[in-house]
Amino acid sequence: IVVNLTGKDYATVRATLGHPLVALIFLMLVFTIVSHMRIGMQVIIEDYVHDEIPKLFLLMLNTFFSIAVGLACALAILKLSFGA
């Protein structure tokens, strides 16, 4: 989808991304990418932060950040999908 839209005008890109099936695909992609990001950062934090309190704080921050990024992306996709 992304390769197909390369070089297209704004109206074409918006119309394509506004299609419900494309929106569903992008929502699943966002969920997968955000999950992968959270797990990857979790492994890095667990490997390199040795004190328990900072490790716990960073793991919670990582989870909240991942949720915020996922919600922001999902909101943008849904706004495009519903034409707002």
C-alpha positions in Angstrom: 0.0 0.0 0.0 2.8 2.4 1.0 4.8 1.7 -2.1 1.7 2.1 -4.3 1.0 5.5 -2.8 4.5 6.8 -3.3 4.4 10.0 -5.5 0.6 10.2 -5.5 -1.2 13.5 -4.7 -2.7 14.2 -1.3 -6.3 13.5 -2.2 -5.4 10.0 -3.6 -3.4 9.1 -0.5 -6.2 10.3 1.8 -8.9 8.4 -0.1 -6.8 5.2 -0.1 -6.0 5.4 3.6 -9.6 6.3 4.4 -10.8 3.0 3.0 -12.0 0.7 6.0 -10.0 -2.3 4.9 -6.8 -0.3 4.5 -7.5 1.3 7.9 -7.9 -2.1 9.5 -4.6 -3.3 8.0 -2.9 -0.2 9.3 -4.4 -0.6 12.7 -3.1 -4.2 12.9 0.3 -3.0 11.7 0.4 -0.3 14.4 -0.5 -2.9 17.0 2.3 -5.2 15.8 4.9 -2.4 15.6 4.1 -0.9 19.0 4.1 -4.4 20.6 7.5 -5.1 19.1 8.8 -1.7 20.2 7.7 -2.3 23.8 9.1 -5.8 24.0 12.4 -4.7 22.5 12.8 -1.8 24.9 11.8 -4.0 27.8 14.6 -6.5 27.0 17.1 -3.6 26.8 16.0 -2.2 30.1 16.1 -5.6 31.8 19.6 -6.3 30.4 21.3 -2.9 31.2 19.5 -1.5 34.2 20.6 -3.4 37.3 19.0 -1.5 40.2 15.4 -2.6 40.9 13.7 0.8 41.5 15.0 2.5 38.3 14.3 -0.7 36.3 10.7 -0.8 37.6 10.2 2.9 36.8 11.6 2.5 33.3 9.5 -0.6 32.5 6.4 1.3 33.6 7.4 4.3 31.6 8.1 2.1 28.6 4.6 0.6 28.8 2.9 3.9 29.2 4.9 5.4 26.3 4.0 2.4 24.0 0.3 2.8 24.9 0.4 6.6 24.1 2.1 6.0 20.8 -0.3 3.2 19.9 -3.3 5.3 20.8 -2.1 8.4 18.9 -1.5 6.3 15.8 -4.8 4.5 16.1 -6.6 7.8 16.5 -5.0 9.3 13.4 -5.9 6.2 11.4 -9.5 6.2 12.6 -9.8 10.0 11.9 -8.7 9.3 8.3 -11.0 6.3 8.0 -14.1 8.2 9.2 -13.3 11.3 7.2 -12.9 13.7 10.1 
